[in-house]
Amino acid sequence: MKHLIAVYGASGCGREVMPLARHSARAASGHDDTIELVFVDDGYACGEVNGHRLLTYAQFLAEPAGRRSATLAIANSNVRERLATQCVADGVEPFEVVAANACVLDSNAIGEGAILCGFTTVTSNVRIGRYFHANIYSSVAHDCVLGDFVTLAPSVKVNGNVVVEEHAYIGTGAIIKQGSPGNPLVIGKRAVIGMGAVVTKSVPAGATVVGNPARIRE
Ligand code: UDP
């Protein structure tokens, strides 16, 4: 039975995720599976990217395969949500990608479709929703709770006892101060944390904060 695995998105994020997906596919494969990894992108002419076939989504669905899965390698969380819904409707399974050197410690619950890039860490007793992206060198510490479609850019540090609500985006190099048990620091739904921000207190839903200490950008 052929298992066709899509890296959905062939731009920057997708080309970084493909090598990790190859590793995860090898780790997940049964002996009887024939696996092919392809890029799927609706915005490029078909052809080949970094040694993998590039298909449109319609072509991906039309390919003969016993099983179809996809990892959504697109940083924009709204696009990820739309494509996740589309994939479910078409019987395309979520495919989790975890880099070989990602470090995931004890008693974590990570939702479907996550991408943990190289050198990322999730320590212990962390709960994470669906279609999480942890870009290179980002980390999430003990007792954090992250919602669906959260995105961590490279080198983000989320300290312990922090809540990050759904669709929040945390920019490169940002540092989030720890909360405490029963009194977490909360990054609200759809908040945006600017690059290099040092977040010392909770951020309201939908706000954009920048700087050190991070302040709301009007
Ligand atoms: N894309 C797609 N279908 C969609 C929306 C986006 O194939 O419905 C593709 C888009 O063509 C682009 C990629 O997703 O190639 C997103 O790349 P972008 O450079 O915007 O950001 P990245 O997530 O790679 O940083």
Boltz pocket constraint, residues with backbone or C-beta under 6 A from the ligand:
constraints:
  - pocket:
      binder: B
      contacts: [[A, 8], [A, 9], [A, 10], [A, 11], [A, 12], [A, 13], [A, 14], [A, 40], [A, 41], [A, 42], [A, 43], [A, 44], [A, 73], [A, 74], [A, 75], [A, 76], [A, 79]]
      max_distance: 6.0
